[in-house]
Amino acid sequence: ALIIASLPAIEVTSSPRANPGLGASLLFGYPQGVEQSWYMPLYPLLLALSDNIFFLRDILPQLVVALVLLLCFTLGSLLDSAPCGLISTALAAYFLYHVPTLHGARIDLLLLGAAYLFVAIALVHYVRDRSSFWAGCGLGFAIAASLYVKSPLFLLPALLLFLHLFRTRFKRISVNILPVLLLPLLAWAAWFYMNYRAY
C-alpha cells in the first residue's frame, strides 16, 4: 500500500489492459497536468515489470494459468481432499483450454480469477479458525490484493463484519475481524491518495 501511495500520477490510456505503458507510467510518472487513470494498478504494473524481463514477458500467460490451476487445486483440497483438488484443477484446465469463450482468455481476467481463488482460500482458513488473528490478516491481505486487480469485492469486509456481529448478537467485536476491515481499507486509501496527488 505504501508503494502504491508513493507512485507518481498516471496518464489515461485508451486500452490500459493491453498497454504496458500504463504500468511504466505508474513506475516513472508523467509530467504534471495529465489526467490520472482509475484503472486498478496490479495488472499494468505486472506488464511493465515483465516487459523489462524478456523471458518473463514470453511466459507470463503460462505463469498466470499455472497460478490459477495451483489455486484451484489448493481450494479443492481445503474444501474436501487432494482428489477433489485434482478434479477441480482438471475441470479448470478443461474450461481454460477447450471452451471457445475461455480459450485465449485475457491475462487480466485470469489474474482476477486467481485473486478470487486466493480470497476463497483465505476465507476458508478464516471461517475454520475465527480465533486466529493471522487468519484475519491473511483474509484482509487477500481482499486487498484483489482490489488492486479489480474492485467487485470491496463490500466483502462489510458483509463479513455484519455476519460477525450477527453471530455475536451485536454485543462484541473480535480483534480478529479488524485486519479483514483495515487491510483492504489501507489498500484503497493508498490508491485514492495516489490519484488525489494528480490534481
N, C-alpha and C positions, 0 to 999 in steps of 0.2 A: 504494500500500500504506500509506503514511503517513497519507493522508486517511482510509482505511478504519479504521486503528487508532485514529484520534482521534475517530471518530464516537461519539455517545452510545449508551447502551443502548437497545434497541428492544423494542416490545411484540409479543407473539404475536397474529396476526390469523387469523380463520377462513379467509380467502381472500386470501393475500398477492399472488397473481398478478394479481388484478383490483382491488386496493386501493391507490391512490396514497398513502393514509395511512401505509402501512408505509415507503415511501420518505421521507415527511415526518418520520416518527419517527426514521429514520436521520440525517436532517439536523439536527433540532432537539431530539430526545431526549424521553423520558418521565420522570415522577417516579421516584425510586429505589424499588426494591422490586418493580417489574413484571418479569414473565418476559421473557427475551430469545428471539428467533427465530433459528434456524439456517438460515433461508432465505437463499440467496446474494443479495448486495445489488445487483447491477448493474441488473436489470430494475426493481425497485421504485424505485431512485434515478432511473432514466430516466423512469419515470412521474411521479415527484414533480417533477422539473425541467420536464418538458413540460407538467404541469398548470398551471404558473405562466406559460407562454408560450402564449397561446391558439392562435396559428396553428400552432405545433409540435404541440400536442395533437391538432389536427384531421388533420394529415398524418403522424403518427407511424407508423401501419401501412404507409403507402405508402413512407416512408423506409426502413423495415426491409426491405420486399420489394425495393426498389431496391438496397439494400446486398447482399442475398443474390444477386440477379442479377448485380451487378457482380463479386462474388467468384467466382461460377460462371464468368463469362467469363475472369477473371484466371487461375483454376486451370486451365481447359481450355486456354488459350493457353500457359501454362507447361508443361503436360504434352505438348502437341503443337504447336498452331499457332492463329492467330487464327480460322480457320474452325471448328476444334474448339471453341474458346471460344464462338463464336456458336451452335453446335449444342447445347452443354451449357446455355447460357443459355436457348435456345428450349425445350429439354426441361424445364428447371426452371420456366419461366414456364407451360408447359402444365400441369404437375402442380400448381402453386400455384393456378391459376385454374379448372381443369377436372375434376380428380379430386375426387369428393364428399368424401372423408375429409380432404382438404387444403384445400378451398375454405373461406375464412374461418378459416384456422388462427390459433391464438393467437399474439400477438406474442412472448410469451416463448419459444415453441418456434422461431419464425423467428429470434429473436435467438440462440438456441442453435445453430441451423443455420449462422448467419453466423459464430459463434465457431469452429465446427468447420472451416468453409471457411478461415477465417483461419489456423488451426493447420495445415491441409493445405498452404496456400500457403507458410507459413514452413518447413514440413518439407521441401518440395521444394527451397527455396533452401538449407536446411541440408545436405541429402543431396548436392546438387550441389557444395557448397563447404564441406566439413567443416573446412578450414583457416582459415575466416573466423570470427573472434571475434564479429563483428557479426551473422553469420547465426545463431550460437548465441544471441545476445541477442534477435534477432527471434523465434526459436522459443520461447525462455523467456518472453518477453513475451506471445506469442500463447497459450501454455498457461495462463499466469497469468490472462489476461483471460477465457479460457473457464471457469476455476474460479470466477470471480465471477458467472458465469451459472448453471452447474450443475457438479457435480464428477466426472463419469464419467472424465475424462482424468487423474485425479490419479496414476495409476500409469504414465502415459506417460513421464515423465522417468526413472523407474527402469528401464523397459524399454529406453529409448534408451541409458542408461548400461551396461546389460548387453550390448547389441549392440555398443557401442563397445569394451568390454573384450574381448568375444569376437573382434572384428576384430583387436585388438592382442595377442591370446593372453594376456590378463590381465597384461601386462607394464608398461603405462604408461597414464596418463590424460592426455588432452589438455586444456589450459586452455580450449579452445573448448566443451567439454561442460559446464563449470561454470555458465554462465548458464542453460542448459537445466534444471539442477537447482535453482539457488539462487533464480531469479526466481519460479517457482511456489511454492517453499517460503516465500519472503518474503510473497507474496500471501496464502497460507493463514494464516501466522503472524499477520499483521495482523488478519485476520478473526476468528481464535480469540481473539486478545488483546482485541479489541473486545467479544466476547461474555463473556470472562472478567471484564471490568470490571463486568459487570452484576451479578455476585454480590456 
